[in-house]
Amino acid sequence: MKVEPAGSSIGSDSVPKSVLLHLMPGAIQVSIFALAAPLVMRMGYPSGFAFTAVNVFVGIPVMLGYLWFRARKAGGFGRVIANREAMPIWQYAVFFIQLFVFAFAVLFATSPLNGYLSESVFSWLPNYFTSSRTMLEGEAVRAVLLVMLVVQLVVDGLAVPTVEELYFRGHLMPRINYLGCAAPLLSTFLFAIQHFWQPYNYLLIFLIVLPQAYIVWWKRNIYIGMLVHCTANTLGAALSLIALYS
């Protein structure tokens, strides 16, 4: 695999094409999840099993597959993934703490609104869109939930955020850099929207990711985004595991 110097040009996409590429992974995933979740629940498993499977066998392959396709045409992954410039360790620590504190503040501030939207505005959504533990009949047994949450700890905590950062902030966002400081704004807005399975969390996702995207854009460093994204997702999955035994 050829690797070009960090910060090398990776070309550009038109705004309509970028919109399509930003929304494509989410559109494919939510479509398959809507079909798979009822089937999984009829088999007696939590709906979260279906979503994790969709992430592993659909979402991740779609994003990596597209990056591989572009890399093959461009002559290497280094030619299609930007924002790989070095950054001092102390800056990682400073940005990480700031972003994490901000994320928790946003989470608590928007929690009432997210709950209202989930229960009222988007109450028409199937219940498996709002809870990964949903089953067609009864509650999931603890052993099954434990397996699901452990798998989610790896998939949602590490694999998905790493691939998403490569695809959205490493590839797509740099290809609309001609928009200047509006590039992270548009990219973050589309990233939030492509979470079609949780429209009640659009504001939460947008506000949490926006400063992260601007730091990645400013410092041209995708790794700080990966660090924050993976940590936040892993913590969320770990808290779900703790809640199972509380």
MIKOL-122459 format. One record per residue (C-alpha): y negated, x negated, z. Coordinates in steps of 0.001 Angstrom, whole numbers, plus 500000, padded with zeros to 6 digits. Example, Ala and Ser with C-alpha at 12.3 -4.5 7.8 and 13.67 -1.06 7.14 Angstrom:
2
SITE/504500/487700/507800
SITE/501060/486330/507140
//
This chain:
246
SITE/500000/500000/500000
SITE/496696/498534/498922
SITE/493860/498707/501428
SITE/490261/498385/500308
SITE/487541/497177/502644
SITE/486382/499815/505108
SITE/483410/501754/503840
SITE/484274/501311/500153
SITE/483392/504142/497806
SITE/486031/506831/497461
SITE/484227/509008/494938
SITE/482793/512488/495402
SITE/483674/516171/495116
SITE/481456/519047/494083
SITE/480587/521476/496882
SITE/482816/524280/495466
SITE/485747/521878/495168
SITE/485156/520560/498684
SITE/485058/524103/500050
SITE/488395/524825/498371
SITE/490001/521628/499683
SITE/488704/522237/503211
SITE/490093/525774/503322
SITE/493363/525131/501475
SITE/495514/523827/504387
SITE/494546/526657/506708
SITE/494998/529331/504054
SITE/498505/528126/503259
SITE/499491/527772/506905
SITE/498242/531176/508050
SITE/499925/532914/505114
SITE/503330/531400/505903
SITE/502866/531866/509663
SITE/502149/535579/509192
SITE/505478/535898/507382
SITE/507496/533601/509645
SITE/506344/534686/513116
SITE/507890/538205/513049
SITE/511186/536740/511822
SITE/511218/534114/514558
SITE/510475/536741/517218
SITE/513301/538952/515970
SITE/515590/535990/516595
SITE/514426/535970/520227
SITE/512098/532972/520114
SITE/508380/532684/520925
SITE/505946/533001/518029
SITE/504762/529484/518879
SITE/508004/528156/517417
SITE/506965/529560/514049
SITE/503519/527993/514181
SITE/504845/524600/515229
SITE/507360/524728/512378
SITE/504580/525661/509959
SITE/502581/522656/511168
SITE/505530/520291/510723
SITE/506929/521581/507442
SITE/503799/522957/505760
SITE/500453/521903/507220
SITE/501086/518191/507683
SITE/502953/517790/504349
SITE/500179/519638/502479
SITE/497442/517360/503801
SITE/499440/514136/503545
SITE/500778/515203/500152
SITE/497268/515675/498804
SITE/496160/512314/500202
SITE/499234/510677/498643
SITE/498466/512324/495300
SITE/494871/511045/495346
SITE/495970/507607/496567
SITE/498516/507317/493792
SITE/495836/508012/491198
SITE/493244/505785/492892
SITE/495522/502813/493544
SITE/496095/502972/497301
SITE/495312/504926/500453
SITE/492436/502582/501210
SITE/490667/503952/498154
SITE/490769/507569/499343
SITE/490288/507265/503118
SITE/486890/506037/504284
SITE/485142/505760/507674
SITE/487293/502827/508788
SITE/484587/500418/509904
SITE/485038/498500/513154
SITE/483270/499526/516343
SITE/482882/497727/519713
SITE/485278/498859/522432
SITE/482409/499834/524742
SITE/481162/502296/522139
SITE/484564/503977/522022
SITE/484351/504453/525789
SITE/480779/505762/525738
SITE/481329/508180/522855
SITE/484679/509338/524213
SITE/483245/510246/527618
SITE/480228/511989/526116
SITE/482277/513981/523619
SITE/484870/514964/526205
SITE/482291/516152/528736
SITE/480503/518073/525993
SITE/483769/519666/524829
SITE/484586/520954/528319
SITE/481038/522287/528742
SITE/481325/524174/525452
SITE/484786/525456/526385
SITE/483556/526976/529647
SITE/480309/528271/528095
SITE/482010/530055/525211
SITE/485093/531256/527101
SITE/483686/534754/527872
SITE/482607/535229/524248
SITE/485945/534011/522899
SITE/487770/536416/525195
SITE/485568/539316/524128
SITE/486052/538539/520440
SITE/489827/538229/520887
SITE/490176/541497/522821
SITE/487587/543611/520997
SITE/486340/542390/517638
SITE/489674/540917/516549
SITE/491936/543251/518498
SITE/493454/544331/515169
SITE/495157/540959/514790
SITE/498914/540881/515501
SITE/499547/539733/519073
SITE/501313/536591/517857
SITE/497932/535373/516550
SITE/496548/535279/520087
SITE/499524/534012/522113
SITE/502128/531394/521238
SITE/504492/532941/523794
SITE/504639/536324/522082
SITE/508097/537729/521427
SITE/509138/541021/519908
SITE/511046/542092/523015
SITE/510432/540909/526557
SITE/509224/537559/527825
SITE/510465/534213/526586
SITE/512878/532540/528967
SITE/511501/529489/530691
SITE/513928/527042/529067
SITE/512938/528165/525559
SITE/509256/527939/526414
SITE/509768/524479/527858
SITE/511313/523215/524619
SITE/508525/524779/522578
SITE/505769/523298/524741
SITE/507314/519818/524717
SITE/507518/519916/520930
SITE/503925/521145/520764
SITE/502897/518242/522983
SITE/503995/515843/520233
SITE/503129/517894/517159
SITE/499842/519515/518222
SITE/498863/516698/520544
SITE/499370/513729/518224
SITE/500634/514423/514718
SITE/498382/517314/513672
SITE/495044/515906/514934
SITE/495771/512486/513418
SITE/496516/513948/510004
SITE/493563/516345/510226
SITE/491178/513477/510958
SITE/492516/511535/507981
SITE/492207/514532/505682
SITE/488951/516150/506839
SITE/486845/513323/508289
SITE/488501/510397/506512
SITE/488735/511847/503012
SITE/486875/515124/502432
SITE/483698/514533/504449
SITE/482895/511139/502852
SITE/483276/512720/499403
SITE/480250/514947/500073
SITE/478112/512163/501535
SITE/475590/512825/498760
SITE/474500/515789/500924
SITE/473199/513301/503482
SITE/473108/514512/507089
SITE/474261/517953/505918
SITE/477713/516556/505041
SITE/479092/516609/508619
SITE/477548/520051/509165
SITE/479208/521593/506107
SITE/482500/519803/506729
SITE/482630/520977/510365
SITE/481758/524557/509423
SITE/484569/524639/506861
SITE/486971/522929/509273
SITE/486337/525693/511803
SITE/486717/528459/509221
SITE/490043/527105/507969
SITE/491528/527953/511379
SITE/492161/531433/509984
SITE/494705/532228/512698
SITE/492071/532103/515461
SITE/488779/533564/514154
SITE/487753/534411/517725
SITE/487490/530648/518367
SITE/485312/529765/515362
SITE/482218/529067/517452
SITE/484185/527005/519979
SITE/485802/524850/517294
SITE/482522/524372/515420
SITE/480508/523330/518470
SITE/483176/520952/519797
SITE/483838/519217/516484
SITE/480238/518989/515223
SITE/479036/516064/517404
SITE/482337/514292/516807
SITE/481877/514628/513035
SITE/478334/513277/513227
SITE/479464/510248/515240
SITE/482237/509564/512711
SITE/479670/509919/509903
SITE/477056/507780/511686
SITE/479362/504969/512801
SITE/481663/505316/509744
SITE/484572/505191/512158
SITE/487339/507758/511989
SITE/489238/506322/514942
SITE/486876/507709/517576
SITE/487517/511142/516052
SITE/491273/510608/516260
SITE/491020/509459/519873
SITE/489035/512490/521011
SITE/490980/514993/518919
SITE/494395/513723/520047
SITE/493357/513540/523693
SITE/491926/517070/523702
SITE/494988/518570/521992
SITE/497413/516644/524197
SITE/495581/517772/527311
SITE/495717/521378/526137
SITE/499469/521145/525511
SITE/500007/519413/528867
SITE/498097/522152/530701
SITE/500329/524738/529043
SITE/503357/522849/530365
SITE/501861/522745/533861
SITE/501039/526456/533726
SITE/504693/527205/532920
SITE/505721/525863/536335
SITE/502725/527019/538351
//
